[in-house]
């Protein structure tokens, strides 16, 4: 049972596994089916074991993690999970990537799809071909990282829930940098056109929607400024109810519009999200657990490694303001 598990630092050093995944091998979730602990994972069961409450009106203070040597070993995983939660909540990758994968290396070779000819073929004529090939060069997985400078004395009396807010914010910062790289990859080499003027009109949106020949534009990623202009269009007022219920903005013809705060160039990037982009992670969210435990929170550093590769060459397009 979970009360008998001996927590050790080595659980943070199992190759290819997070602390929770390594812990789950010692304490499988299926052992708790049909019990009051069925909704908890292996890490959450350890929080219960040491009576550490991480949220709610009875939330403990950070120092509760350090009551014993074993309970202290839960602290790095709490930090990692909080940062990852922030990254997942702020990331737009689920809306713009067609595939996600993982690699043990620091680079990968993606695949590209190209089409030629028509599907209508005369009898006896050569068939038109869709070609799949390895990308011309390997894509490096870039490292996205941030460090939080803090001391144990500064946070030991803080509620764990308040620290989690800071950690989620750290994850959001990393997510925005990752999102920007994904959007830049989509925009690079994509067919480009201009708006009729300096500000987007509904006619521009409609014209842009038609730009992906052979693909369906499902998503537009743009800057907050252009997104604000789109939301101010008279034709978009009927879409407000969709935003209130789902948190997403869609044009009347079904294209989801997403803002990417880090975009430096005023433009719209339209994609077929089912075909355009592959994301390959070289690591999950990582923290330096050894340093964290040995220095008692002198600094909290976190990172993730990910690279992006375009799959279908014609599944993305760009529209910029005139001039």
C-alpha positions as CSV (number, residue, x, y, z in Angstrom):
1,X,0.0,0.0,0.0
2,X,1.0,3.6,-0.5
3,X,1.8,4.1,3.2
4,X,4.6,1.5,3.0
5,X,6.4,3.0,-0.1
6,X,9.9,4.2,0.8
7,X,10.6,7.4,-1.1
8,X,14.1,7.9,-2.4
9,X,15.9,10.4,-4.5
10,X,16.6,7.7,-7.1
11,X,13.0,8.0,-8.2
12,X,13.9,11.3,-9.8
13,X,16.7,9.6,-11.8
14,X,14.8,6.8,-13.6
15,X,15.6,7.3,-17.3
16,X,12.6,8.5,-19.4
17,X,10.2,8.7,-16.4
18,X,9.0,11.4,-14.2
19,X,8.9,11.0,-10.4
20,X,5.2,10.2,-10.6
21,X,5.6,7.6,-13.3
22,X,8.5,5.9,-11.4
23,X,6.4,6.0,-8.2
24,X,3.4,4.5,-10.0
25,X,5.4,1.4,-10.9
26,X,5.9,0.8,-7.2
27,X,2.3,1.8,-6.3
28,X,0.0,1.0,-9.3
29,X,-3.2,3.0,-9.6
30,X,-5.2,-0.2,-10.4
31,X,-4.6,-1.4,-6.9
32,X,-7.0,1.3,-5.7
33,X,-9.9,0.7,-8.1
34,X,-13.3,0.9,-6.4
35,X,-11.8,2.4,-3.2
36,X,-11.9,6.0,-1.9
37,X,-8.5,6.6,-3.3
38,X,-9.5,5.6,-6.9
39,X,-9.4,9.2,-8.1
40,X,-5.8,9.9,-6.9
41,X,-2.6,9.1,-8.7
42,X,0.6,7.8,-7.0
43,X,1.9,11.3,-6.1
44,X,-1.4,12.5,-4.7
45,X,-1.6,9.4,-2.5
46,X,1.7,10.3,-1.0
47,X,0.4,13.8,-0.3
48,X,-2.4,12.2,1.5
49,X,0.0,9.9,3.4
50,X,1.9,12.9,4.8
51,X,-1.3,14.9,5.2
52,X,-0.1,17.7,2.9
53,X,-2.9,19.8,1.6
54,X,-1.9,21.8,-1.5
55,X,-5.2,23.8,-2.0
56,X,-8.4,24.8,-0.4
57,X,-9.3,26.6,2.8
58,X,-7.1,24.2,4.9
59,X,-4.1,24.5,2.5
60,X,-0.8,23.9,4.3
61,X,2.3,26.1,4.2
62,X,5.4,25.2,2.2
63,X,7.3,24.1,5.2
64,X,4.9,21.2,5.6
65,X,6.8,19.4,2.8
66,X,9.9,19.5,5.0
67,X,8.6,17.9,8.2
68,X,10.4,14.7,7.3
69,X,13.2,13.6,4.9
70,X,10.7,11.5,2.9
71,X,8.0,14.1,2.6
72,X,10.6,16.6,1.4
73,X,11.2,14.4,-1.6
74,X,7.7,15.2,-2.8
75,X,8.5,18.9,-3.1
76,X,10.4,18.8,-6.5
77,X,7.6,16.8,-8.1
78,X,5.0,19.3,-6.7
79,X,7.0,22.1,-8.4
80,X,7.4,20.2,-11.7
81,X,3.6,19.4,-11.8
82,X,2.6,23.0,-11.0
83,X,4.9,24.4,-13.8
84,X,3.6,21.8,-16.2
85,X,0.0,22.7,-15.4
86,X,0.8,26.3,-16.2
87,X,2.5,25.3,-19.5
88,X,-0.4,23.1,-20.5
89,X,-3.0,25.7,-19.6
90,X,-1.3,28.5,-21.6
91,X,-0.1,26.5,-24.6
92,X,-1.9,26.7,-27.9
93,X,-0.2,23.6,-29.3
94,X,-3.3,21.4,-29.1
95,X,-5.0,23.8,-31.4
96,X,-2.3,24.1,-34.1
97,X,-0.4,20.8,-34.2
98,X,-1.5,17.8,-36.2
99,X,0.8,15.4,-34.4
100,X,2.9,15.2,-31.2
101,X,5.8,12.9,-30.7
102,X,8.8,12.2,-28.5
103,X,12.5,11.5,-29.3
104,X,15.4,10.3,-27.2
105,X,17.8,12.5,-29.1
106,X,18.2,16.3,-29.4
107,X,17.0,16.4,-33.0
108,X,14.7,14.6,-35.4
109,X,13.9,14.2,-39.1
110,X,10.3,15.1,-39.9
111,X,8.3,14.1,-43.0
112,X,6.9,16.4,-45.6
113,X,3.9,15.8,-47.9
114,X,3.7,17.3,-51.4
115,X,1.0,16.9,-54.0
116,X,1.1,17.1,-57.8
117,X,-1.6,16.8,-60.5
118,X,-5.3,16.2,-60.3
119,X,-7.3,13.3,-58.8
120,X,-9.3,13.1,-62.0
121,X,-7.4,10.7,-64.3
122,X,-8.1,9.6,-67.8
123,X,-8.2,5.8,-68.5
124,X,-4.7,4.6,-69.1
125,X,-3.1,7.8,-68.0
126,X,-0.4,8.1,-65.3
127,X,-1.8,8.6,-61.8
128,X,-1.2,11.9,-60.0
129,X,1.1,11.4,-57.0
130,X,1.3,12.5,-53.4
131,X,4.8,12.2,-52.2
132,X,6.1,11.7,-48.7
133,X,9.7,12.3,-48.0
134,X,12.0,12.9,-45.0
135,X,12.7,16.6,-44.4
136,X,15.8,17.9,-46.1
137,X,17.6,18.4,-42.8
138,X,17.2,17.5,-39.2
139,X,15.2,19.7,-36.9
140,X,16.9,20.5,-33.6
141,X,14.8,20.4,-30.4
142,X,15.3,23.8,-28.8
143,X,15.5,24.2,-25.0
144,X,13.1,26.6,-23.4
145,X,13.9,27.4,-19.8
146,X,13.4,29.9,-17.0
147,X,14.8,30.2,-13.5
148,X,12.9,31.5,-10.4
149,X,15.2,33.0,-7.8
150,X,13.8,32.5,-4.3
151,X,14.9,31.4,-0.8
152,X,13.4,28.9,1.5
153,X,13.0,31.6,4.1
154,X,10.9,33.7,1.7
155,X,8.4,30.9,1.0
156,X,8.4,28.6,3.9
157,X,5.5,30.3,5.6
158,X,3.6,30.9,2.3
159,X,0.5,28.8,1.5
160,X,1.4,26.0,-1.0
161,X,-1.5,27.2,-3.1
162,X,0.1,30.7,-3.5
163,X,3.4,29.2,-4.5
164,X,1.6,27.1,-7.1
165,X,0.3,30.3,-8.7
166,X,3.8,31.6,-9.2
167,X,5.0,28.2,-10.6
168,X,2.1,28.1,-13.1
169,X,3.0,31.6,-14.2
170,X,6.6,30.3,-14.8
171,X,5.1,27.5,-17.0
172,X,3.0,30.0,-18.9
173,X,6.1,32.1,-19.7
174,X,7.7,29.0,-21.2
175,X,4.6,28.0,-23.1
176,X,4.4,31.4,-24.8
177,X,8.0,31.0,-26.1
178,X,7.2,27.5,-27.4
179,X,4.0,28.7,-29.0
180,X,5.9,31.5,-30.8
181,X,8.4,29.1,-32.2
182,X,5.5,26.9,-33.5
183,X,3.8,29.8,-35.2
184,X,7.1,31.1,-36.7
185,X,7.7,27.6,-38.1
186,X,4.2,27.6,-39.7
187,X,4.7,31.0,-41.2
188,X,8.2,30.4,-42.7
189,X,7.9,29.8,-46.4
190,X,4.1,29.9,-46.4
191,X,2.2,31.6,-49.2
192,X,1.7,35.3,-48.3
193,X,-0.9,37.9,-49.2
194,X,-1.9,41.3,-48.1
195,X,-5.0,42.8,-46.5
196,X,-6.8,45.5,-48.5
197,X,-5.8,48.1,-45.9
198,X,-3.8,48.5,-42.6
199,X,-6.6,47.0,-40.6
200,X,-8.3,43.7,-41.2
201,X,-11.8,43.7,-42.6
202,X,-14.4,40.9,-42.8
203,X,-13.7,40.7,-46.5
204,X,-10.0,40.1,-45.7
205,X,-11.0,37.2,-43.4
206,X,-13.2,35.7,-46.1
207,X,-10.5,36.0,-48.8
208,X,-7.9,34.6,-46.5
209,X,-10.1,31.6,-45.7
210,X,-9.9,30.6,-49.4
211,X,-6.1,30.6,-49.6
212,X,-5.4,27.0,-48.7
213,X,-5.8,25.2,-52.0
214,X,-6.4,21.5,-51.2
215,X,-6.7,22.1,-47.5
216,X,-9.3,23.5,-45.1
217,X,-8.4,26.5,-43.0
218,X,-9.4,25.5,-39.5
219,X,-7.4,28.0,-37.4
220,X,-6.0,31.5,-37.6
221,X,-3.2,32.5,-35.2
222,X,-2.6,36.3,-34.9
223,X,-1.4,39.1,-32.7
224,X,-3.6,40.5,-29.8
225,X,-3.9,43.7,-31.8
226,X,-5.3,42.1,-34.9
227,X,-7.5,39.8,-32.8
228,X,-9.0,42.9,-31.2
229,X,-9.7,44.4,-34.6
230,X,-11.4,41.1,-35.7
231,X,-13.6,41.0,-32.5
232,X,-14.6,44.6,-33.2
233,X,-16.0,43.8,-36.7
234,X,-19.8,44.0,-36.9
235,X,-20.0,40.6,-38.5
236,X,-18.3,39.0,-35.4
237,X,-20.9,40.2,-32.9
238,X,-22.9,37.1,-33.5
239,X,-20.0,34.9,-32.4
240,X,-19.7,36.3,-28.9
241,X,-21.9,33.6,-27.4
242,X,-19.5,31.0,-28.7
243,X,-16.7,32.6,-26.8
244,X,-18.7,32.8,-23.7
245,X,-19.4,29.1,-23.7
246,X,-16.2,27.6,-25.1
247,X,-13.6,30.3,-24.5
248,X,-12.7,30.3,-28.2
249,X,-13.5,32.7,-31.0
250,X,-14.8,31.4,-34.3
251,X,-15.7,33.2,-37.5
252,X,-19.3,32.6,-38.8
253,X,-17.9,30.1,-41.2
254,X,-16.1,28.1,-38.4
255,X,-12.5,29.1,-38.4
256,X,-11.1,29.3,-34.8
257,X,-9.1,32.5,-34.1
258,X,-6.3,32.3,-31.5
259,X,-4.0,35.0,-30.3
260,X,-0.3,34.5,-29.8
261,X,1.0,37.2,-27.6
262,X,4.7,36.8,-28.6
263,X,4.2,37.4,-32.3
264,X,6.3,40.4,-33.3
265,X,5.0,40.8,-36.8
266,X,1.5,42.0,-37.4
267,X,0.1,39.2,-39.4
268,X,-2.4,36.3,-39.5
269,X,-1.2,32.8,-39.9
270,X,-3.9,30.5,-41.3
271,X,-3.6,26.7,-41.1
272,X,-5.2,23.4,-41.5
273,X,-4.5,22.2,-38.0
274,X,-5.1,18.6,-39.1
275,X,-2.2,18.6,-41.5
276,X,0.2,21.5,-41.0
277,X,2.6,20.9,-38.1
278,X,4.3,18.2,-36.0
279,X,5.7,18.9,-32.5
280,X,8.4,16.5,-31.2
281,X,9.4,16.7,-27.6
282,X,12.9,15.7,-26.5
283,X,12.0,16.1,-22.8
284,X,9.0,16.6,-20.6
285,X,9.1,19.5,-18.2
286,X,12.3,19.1,-16.2
287,X,13.6,20.6,-13.0
288,X,16.9,20.2,-11.2
289,X,15.6,18.1,-8.3
290,X,19.0,17.4,-6.8
291,X,19.9,21.1,-6.6
292,X,16.5,22.0,-5.4
293,X,16.7,19.6,-2.4
294,X,20.3,20.3,-1.6
295,X,20.0,24.1,-1.6
296,X,16.5,24.3,-0.1
297,X,14.9,26.4,-2.9
298,X,17.8,28.8,-3.5
299,X,16.6,28.7,-7.1
300,X,14.0,26.8,-9.1
301,X,15.0,26.2,-12.7
302,X,12.8,24.4,-15.3
303,X,13.0,23.6,-18.9
304,X,11.5,21.7,-21.8
305,X,13.0,20.7,-25.2
306,X,10.8,20.7,-28.3
307,X,11.1,21.1,-32.0
308,X,8.6,21.7,-34.9
309,X,8.4,20.4,-38.4
310,X,5.9,21.3,-41.1
311,X,4.2,18.3,-42.5
312,X,2.0,19.4,-45.5
313,X,3.7,22.2,-47.4
314,X,0.5,23.9,-48.5
315,X,-1.4,23.7,-45.2
316,X,-0.4,27.2,-44.0
317,X,-0.7,30.7,-45.3
318,X,0.1,34.2,-44.1
319,X,-1.8,37.5,-44.5
320,X,-0.3,40.9,-43.6
321,X,-1.6,44.4,-43.4
322,X,-1.1,46.4,-46.6
323,X,2.1,48.3,-46.9
